[in-house]
Amino acid sequence: MTASHWQQLIINVNIATMTEGGNGYGEIKGGALAISNGKIAWLGAMADLPSYDAKQLTVIDGQGQWLTPGLIDCHTHLVFGGSRANEFEMRLQGKSYEEIANAGGGIVSTVAATRSASQAELVELAKPRLAALFEQGVSTVEIKSGYGLDTETEIKMLRAAGELAEQFPVNVQRTFLGAHALPVEFQGRADEYIELVCDEMLPAVAQQGLADAVDVFCESVGFTLAQTKQVFDAAKQHNLAIKVHAEQLSNLGASELAASYGALSSDHVEFLDEAGVEAMAHAGMTAVLLPGAFYFLRETQLPPIELLRKHGVAMAVATDVNPGTSPFSSLTLMLNMACTLFRLTPAEALAGVTCHGAKALGLADSKGQLKVGFDADIALWNINQPAELCYQFGVNPLSALFINGEKVK
């Protein structure tokens, strides 16, 4: 495409292309980037910039700042009702999880609050969380259901996520997580609940086009491998992508199972073993690291970072924003935590919220990289080097954000 078709041009910038498979940040010092019809039309060194007519397009002087892809938060639960701050306080006063549960706390309280809230109320509650991510340069976010645990509320949550996509310029990917926990009314009847998920909830969600993917919490306190397989089979029948919450508290082999279904990602993965890593590598899956939950729960079992590196498994980083175990609407905080708690390099962490975050959502061919033909989701940062995005927290260095070529901040 010639310069005559460009609509916008950002000059005098340093570019972290974050090209998947590349080393480090994929830096272009003293560069420029052109946008046409919502896509990246050209990028390279200023010295190689084709001639253009400044009167025919918008030219932005980046003044030596840094460009990265728009950030991607590939694992959130940001639509929910109620708050669990009281439980946080109770735990610090020495109350056990059992005592909190007996007092009506835990996920049961979130389910009750989410069921009782209207769709409009859920949207209003979620707005500040999504706004916080958007203000930090997030251009794509995944939102899961999973606090309804009945057909009506699961659909309500997914519709609320869709409404958020209409109210914010961010790209929203929706994931159906009906198999998140066992609702009170199904206690002792987990198999029956999974049948409801597979035979009623999932078909309704698919028919209404409310989800891009299906997720399951496969864990000792969640659902068994056999139950997880049932949900995966149902997801395949409806041509929905598969994700899994796996190996957070124990190793049940859920990542290997998900790999056999060609899943997009396995998320948490603290107890993932080498067999699981190898299966993920063979399937091209992404490991989604969630340092916020690790921190908030004061976990001690680290994800197998060296094994993931050894086998070349892409590592994404996400907030896991939720009311019970990771109440953090800050992807930049997760960048820092991924480095300090999990010992990722800043380049690995930044890849985790760009190219690898895109891969975890099945968007690797269009988002997460600064590359010709990719969506022009671009963040401009007032920093001296990309590592600053992982190093400092609390000061927002975002200068501008473009989503699909439009300047939205």
Secondary structure, DSSP 8 states (H G I E B T S, - for coil): --GGG-SEEEEEEEEE---TTSSTT-EEEEEEEEEETTEEEEEEEGGG-----GGGSEEEE-TT-EEEE-EEE--------S--HHHHHHHHTT--HHHHHHTT-THHHHHHHHHHS-HHHHHHHHHHHHHHHHHTTEEEEEEE--S--SHHHHHHHHHHHHHHHHHSSSEEEEEEEEETS--GGGTT-HHHHHHHIIIIIHHHHHHTT--SEEEEEESTTSB-HHHHHHHHHHHHHTT-EEEEEESSSS--SHHHHHHHTT-SEEEE-TT--HHHHHHHHHHT-EEEE-HHHHHHTT------HHHHHHTT-EEEE----BTTTB----HHHHHHHHHHTT---HHHHHHHTTHHHHHHTT-TTTSSS--TTSB--EEEE--SSTTHHHH--SS--EEEEEETTEE--
